[in-house]
């Protein structure tokens, strides 16, 4: 063995399954080494090694370093018990072709070498098309860390890390890398990404490549509308009425909604819809005002006349203005007026429905602009215009900024958005707009809030369906969470690629550990000490598990998740404050609400010459 070889690390001492114990040579010093002008770190967990086997090279990743990595029982006579490495074999290359898995094992005393950039070029392949650079390897900063775009989308992925570990920066950098490629000649001009942004963090980071929809839009953003009639019937009624017991009360609502949807279709037939196939969950427009008015009218009606069949109406009210009709009050005795004995007692639920319709915080849902039906159920726009904006935008990324959505309805809305998108791509799988011909990546921030483990919800059920079968229909999921232990286990288990950033909580690390092969769990021991923006990337999209430093976006493209600078903010002179503005924002549930609306009128100014 030529110890002069700068890549030489040591020799194989024992082999057990996919695990190899390596005795490091006395001549190898820890720290940095320079090979062919490149800097490499020696003996780093998650670093790469190469074991030559003639025409074949085995590749492995370092999972443990030190005395604990020595084979058991350890050689008692060896005075240098700390110079050991444990390596997990993960693939092999024959010529320039790399494959995961191994066809043969190394022998005792085989030499072990640092995997150089030249070696790793064989692993990642000479053709960069389909590979997205997200940063550089921590053990060799000159080597770019790349992920395969095909596997990243179709096999799903998860980005997991504690608060402050760099999740938002990682996502921004990854999406910027994809979209930068989409702008290059021969890149990905048909890239399609839909992001659910719970905190409004990405509008600044991705504004140049994204179309942004927001409940409270800023300049350059579009108003977010989600038509209530596209929601699942039970979820819509739970929100509007506060919940209904199975029985006559629920039947009264569902029967009326079904009737209104049938009327809407009969008035304006919708392509692909047959009247016999309509259900209460069919996404057909109907008027909530008409629903409220017809049901409250039935509840309030009193009758008079000999047959008690003449409505004793005094004022018909106004459905559009949500004014209830007035009837003569019922009276005791045989003269009447008489109560409607068929009323089911839903006035409390109808009062809540009316208050929801009058609450301005829910306008994006209950008064959805051109998608709001009139009293007869007609709308200016249909769901095709909604989808064209969400997943058919000219920009590769669409951000749905849900930071202004009240928490009471957030989970239902996310479930409905995901269902609208997935169902449309599922049923259009044979069309050019479908997910097979133009795949979609759905990025879900703060996933633990609506994909909670053990909780059944529309969002959880839809994402489980995407995770299990979305690959077949061109829909990929990227789950982002700071508490992986709280995310549904079924969803995480279907993620093929993991970006594991710093995780301090033992339960969270345990959940990630359960997704890895036994031989690689040692890599996760470094999770508590990873630097901000550093990640362990492993799975389908990474040909080799790697510890890498994510590329930091430019200063003007950082997500709005940076911690406040306490020293700077507390050092400035005290400014004038008005807490009436605080209360206004709280009550309005909008961060930019004001106490006094300013009536600013703009008009064009014409230049006038000096002579005139």
Secondary structure, 3 states (H helix, E strand, C coil): CCCCCCCEEEEEEEEECCEEEEEECCCCCCEEEEECCEEEEECCCCCEEEEEECCEEEEEEEEEECHHHCCCCCCCCCCCCCCEEEEEEEEEEECCEEEECCCCCCCCCCEEEECCHHHHHHHHCCCCCCEEEEEEECCCCCCEEEEEHHHHHHCCEEEECCCCCCHHHHHHHHHHHHHHHHHCCCCCCCCCEEEEECCCCCCCCCCCCEEEEECCCCCCCEECCCCHHHCCHHHHHHHHHCCCCCCHHHHHHHHHHHHHHHHHHHHCCCCCCCHHHCCCCCCCCCCHHHHHHHHHHHHHCEEECCCCCEECEEECCECCCCECCEECCCCCCCCCCEECCCCCCCHHHHHHHHHHHHCHHHHHHHCCHHHCCCCCCCCCCCHHHHHHHHHCCCCCEEEEECCCCCHHHHHHHHHHHHHHHHHHHHHCCCCCCCCCCCCEEEEECCHHHCCECCCCCHHHHHHHHHHHHHHHHCEEEEEEECCHHHECHHHHHCCCEEEECCCCCHHHHHHHHCCCCHHHHHHHHHHHHCCCCEEEEEECCCCCCEEEEECCCCHHHCCCCCCCCHHHHHHCCCCCCCHHHHHHHHHHCCCCCCCCCCCCCCCCCCCCCCCC
